[in-house]
Amino acid sequence: MKATVWTGKDSVEVTEVPDPRIMNARDAIVKVSSTAICGSDLHLYHGYIPAMRKGDVLGHEFMGEVVEVGPEVGNLRVGDRVVVPFPIACGRCNSCVRGLYSVCENSNPNAGIAEKVMGHSPAGIFGYSHLLGGYAGGQAEYVRVPFADVGPVKVPADVPDESALMLADVFPTGYMGAEMCDISPGDVVAVWGAGPVGLLAAASARLLGAERVIVIDRYPYRLRLAREHADAETINYEELDVLDTLNQMTAGRGPDACIDAVGLEGHHGNAAVYAYDRTKQMTRTETERPFALRQAILACRSGGVVSVIGAYGGFVDKFPMGAFMNRSLIMRTGQCHVQRYTRPLLERIRGAQIDPSFVVSHRMSLDDAPKGYRIFQKKQDECSKVVLSV
């Protein structure tokens, strides 16, 4: 079968790889119809996530048709149209029982590697390095789906592929980011990053009752999407000082909640600050560029919530712990527990409360994946999200 594989830093190829097969009684094989390139995939593309190997199949956002099921998969039938959550979860461990699917205790066969970096291992993830299981991803014609009796959700015929595909990651992740803010009537929520996750976090904050949403980014086309689809106010951080502007917009108090939807490859308008973190990251003396996280902590009102859904992989420098502790801030974070949200958010889509496909800008075939990565990485042609048809 054809698949998109990682071939080294800033390099992917579409090539022939072996077809997947049933390996466990709870497995299913899904014939992919649509898959997407995620901002998190760019961290792999740039070589910032450890334990990648040449030939690893990429992609953690995919949907398609079930073509084979293991004998213990009783919830799916051949021919079912499904969307697959990106965390792989057993559904039976202590974490899964608590609804914490992205920290499943049984789905990462390489838990020992992750434990050396993180203390304990999170769940396995499709197409996201051997640190997180070494599972083949969904930018391919077929995918083996472990624990298929827990993850995949059937998609009704009235929901288009592009809308359903957003349930694999970006919509639940954005929604969880907003949910973690404990939004009350009258709240102001600020979102760093107007990529797909940030845009859907902003739209979700609106769904959950925020009075005002403020989105921070530097690309005019992404800020336009925030205004048009999340009714957000916007700040271009290359034109305005973010902290001063947020204080002016909130009468000096700061937002009630701040969402970091940027993660480890952030950019900063201050050249000196950017050069500091960029240099440390390139020399591997720091694994992240946490500009957005630092700003979110400093901007948030005292006693407010900082919600972190941007992906981080290791260690950050100059973390403002003094501000965090002395100002009674609350931080909530995590890879999204997608299985908790898929069905409720599917009903929001069917109820016309939101169509998350507004983040999609480019549609290509699987063969064009290398081009899609380049366009998305360089933000060319106003690219906000690439969907690949298979």
Buried (B, 14 or more C-beta within 10 A) or exposed (E): BBBBBBBEEEEBBBEEBEEBEBEEEBBBBBBBBBBBBBBBBBBBBBEBBBBBEEEBBBBBBBBBBBEBBBEEBEBBEEEBBBBBBBBBBBBEBEBBEEEBBBBBBBBBBBBEBBEEBEEEBBBBBBBBBBBBBBBBBBBBBBBBBBBBBBBBBBBEEEBEBBBBBBBBBBBBBBBBBBBBBBBEEEBBBBBBBBBBBBBBBBBBBBBBEBBBBBBBBBBEBBBEBBBEBBEBBBBBBEEBEBEEBBBEBBEEBBBBBBBBBBBBBBBBBEEEBBEBBBEBBEEEEBBBBBBBBBBBBBBBBEEBBBBBBBBBBBEBBEBBEEBBEEBEBBBBBBBBBBBBBBEEBBEBBEEEEBBBBBBBBBBBEBEBBBBBBBBBBEBEEBBBBBBBBB
